[in-house]
Amino acid sequence: MYTSKLDPSEINEDYIKKSKVLHTTIIHQDLAKEAIKIAKRHGVVISIDLEAQIAKRGWNELGSIIKEADVLIPNKEGAKMITKSKDIHQAAKILIERGIPLVIITMGEMGALITTQEYQKVIPAYNVSKVVDTTGAGDTFNGAFIVARYIKDWDIEKACRYANAAAALKIKKLGA
């Protein structure tokens, strides 16, 4: 029988251990847990994307996985949902209090909110005169941030500006 989902035993440990960053969602919790376990064993940075449709599962179900993140990059609805907070600034602080070292909430045209133990700052989005399609903007942000921060070793704010620029370019085109 064909299935599009890997079994956790099929995860390629050699591939993960050679990586600098593992970026994942928690769509398939069993796969995410196994991949994160492997990455942690090899000192690989863990980045987790959290969208509202996944966050609705709640902290009780997802918290143990989310707490493994070195950086959590939820969208604004995902952050509010997982923390049961109506305010994104407060939601970010709650996530930091729960043990995540770096939380970056993507906020669409409002930019990105960086939160650490030390500070909280909004990095504004770039103005785009004609938005064509926002599909994939969050994924573009995530990929660009990871490259800038963990591959190029840029500081967090510069990496967020770069990621905002990449997302701004993406939304000017059709498709993910």
N, C-alpha and C positions, 0 to 999 in steps of 0.2 A: 504494500500500500504506500502511495506517495504522500508525504507530508512536507509542508514548507518549513516546519519548525524543527530545529535541531534538538536532539536529545542532549542534555547537559554533558553526557559522556563523550560526545562528539566534538566538544570545544577543543581547539588546537592550542595546547599550553605553550608550545614553542613559539607560536605566533605572538601570543600575548606577552610572554616574558621578554621578547625582543623589542617591545613597544615602550614608548615613553609615557603614553596616556591611553587609558581605556575609557572611551566615551560610550555610554549606554543609556538606554531607557529602561523602564521597569515593566514593559509590556508583558514580557514572559518572565515572571519572577524567578522561576527555577533556573533559567539560563543566566539571568543577571547575577543571581547569587553565586553561581559556579564561576562565571567569568571574573567577578569581583574577587572571589576567594583566590583564584589563580593570580590575578594581578597583584593583590596584596602580598602574596607569598614572594613575589619577585620585585617588590618596590615600585610598581607601576602606579602613576597618578590615576585616581579614579574621578571621572567626571560623569555626572548623571543629569540627564535632561528629564524634566518633570512637567508634563502637560496636564491640563485639567481632567481630561478623560481618564487618566491613570490616577491622578491625585484623589479622585473621588472615592477610591478604595479606602482611603483614610490612613492616618498615622499608625494605628494599631496593626494594620496589615503590612504597611510599607516602611515603617520607621526603622526597623533593623537593617534594611538595605540602604536606605537614604543616609543613615548615620555613618556608613562606610565611605561616603563621598569626601574627596578632598575639595571638590568644587561642585556645588549644586546649581544648575541653571534652569530654574522653573520659569514658565511664563507667569504673568501676573495672576491669572485665574488659578493656575496650579498652586502657586504659593499661598494664595488666600484659602483655597480649598483644603490643602494639607494641614494648615495651621488653624483653620476655622476663624480666621481674622478677616475683617473687612478692609483693613488698611495694609497696603503692601510694605510700608516701612516697618510696621509692627510685625508683619508676617516674616520678614527677613530677620528681624531681631530674634523672633521665636526660634527660627531654624538655627541661628548661630548658638543660642542658648542650649539647643538640643545636641550640640557637638559638631556641627558642620563648620569647618574653618573659613570657607569662602562661599557666599551666596550671591549670585548675580541674577536678579529678576529682570527678564526681558519685558519691556512695556510698550512695544510697538513704536508708534510715532512719538512717544514720550521718552524713548531711549532705554537705558538700562540702569538699574539700581544696584550698586556694589555695596555689600555689607560684609564686614569682618568684625572681630572683637574690638578693634581699635576705632573704626569709623564707618560711616555710611555716606555715600555720595551718588548722585545721579549723573550719569554721563549722557548728555542730550543726544537725541537722534539727529541725523542730517535731514534737512528739508528736501523732500522729493516733490517736485512740482506736479508730476503726473504718475500716480501709483497705478500700475497695470495689474499686478497679481502679487498678493502677499504670501501665497503658498510657498513654503520652504524658507521663509525669511528667518525663522527661529533656528532652523538647522544650519543655515548659512552663518548666522551669528555664532552658533556653537562651534562650528568648524574653524571659523576665522579666529575666534577667541583662543581656542586650544592651540592653534598654530602659533599665534602671536605670543601667548603667555608661556607655553611649555616647550615649544620648539625654538622659537626665536629668543625666548627668555626676556621679553619685554615686561615692564611693570604692569600691574593690573589695569590702571586707568588707560594707559596707551593701548593695551590689548583690547579694552572695551571700545575705545574710539575706532580702532581698526575694524573690529567686529561690527560696530554700527555702520561703518562705511560700506562694508561688504554687504550687509543686509539692505542698505539703501540702494546699492547697485542692483541687487537681486529683484527688488520689488518694481523696478522699472521694466522688467521683462516678464513675459508669460511663461509659466511653468515652474516646476520645483527646481 
